[in-house]
Structures are given as structure tokens and as C-alpha cells.
Amino acid sequence: MARYLVFHTGSEVISQEEIVEAARQVQRSLPAGLQWLNSWFIPSEYRMVCEWEAADEQTLQRFLGAAVPMLPVEVIHEVEPIQPDWYK
């Protein structure tokens, strides 16, 4: 599976409670073939950056569009991980 960073733009002020509830809904509705790895919230910009594994970008885009309407997808980038341990 490929790895992706998804950048979300909040359309309004989003509370921590709303983020937690959205995360619970995402976890309950994850289809086979998608894995949510990490997320980071940028409170000063009401933005989120999420790390995913998915078979392809289109599947991820479709799922996120339906599952997280309060955080529209701004852009998805396919990425390759680099581990700091590799360079010791």
C-alpha cells in the first residue's frame, strides 16, 4: 500500500471535542484497505495533516470526502517514509 499525507482545511473554528468526535466516526467507518496512521492539528490555522496508507489516492479521497465533511481535503500527496534510525 502507498502512504499519503492529507492536508485538510477547516471551514470554521473547530473545537478539540469536534475533532475527537470526527476521529471516532472515522475509526468506526474505516473500510478495508485504508489505514489511518497519524494526524496533527494546526490550531492557529484550523488545519489538519493526516498520514494514511491506502491502495490508491482516489479511494482515500472518496472516503475522506464522505467521512470528514467538516475538514475538506485541500491536497493529498503520496510520500515515502524516511526513518531517522536509517542514518545512525
N, C-alpha and C positions, 0 to 999 in steps of 0.2 A: 504494500500500500504506500501511496505517496503521502508526504507530510505537507501541511499548509499552514500559513499564518493568515488569519482572517481579521481584517480591520473593520470594526463597527463604529458607526457614528450615531450617537444618541440624538433623538429629535427633540428632546426636552430634558429638564432636570430629572435625573434618575436617582432614586434613593438606594441605599445598600439593601434594604428589605426587598425592593423590586428586583434587584439583581439576583438575590438569593432565591426568590420565588421563580424567576425565569430559569435559573440554573437547575432547580429541581424539576421543572417541566421538561427541560432539555434532556436531563438524565433519564427521566421516565419514558421518553418517546424516542430514544436513540434507535434507529434501525440497524440491522446487521450491516457490517461494512463501514460503519463510521465509529471513530473513537475520539472523544474529546480528551486532550492531554493536559492542557493548562490554559489559564486565562489571566489577564492583567487588566485592571480598571484604571483609567487615567481620569481622576475625578475633576481636575481643572478643565477638562475638555469634554466630559461626559462621553468618553470613547472607551471601547474595549478592544483588546488584541487577544485573540484566541488561537491556540495551537491545536490542530486536528490531524488525524490520519484518515484518509478516505481513498476509495478506489479511483475516484476522479473528481475534478473540480465541480462539474455540473451537478452531481449527486449531492455534494456538500452545499452548494448554492441553493438548490431546491429545498433541502431540509431546513437550512437556516432561515430562508425567507418565510417559511410557514411557522417555524418553531419560535422565532425570536423577533416578532414584528416591532417591538419597542427599540431594537437596536439594528437598524438596517445595515446590510453589508455594503461597505464602501469599496473594498477591494479584497481580492484573495490572491495570495502569492504562493506558488509552490516553492518549497525551501528544502534544503538538505542540511541536516544537523551536523554540527561540529562540536565535539566534546572536548573540554579543556584537558581531560586526562590523556587524550591522544598526544599531547605535546609535552609531557613530563619527561 
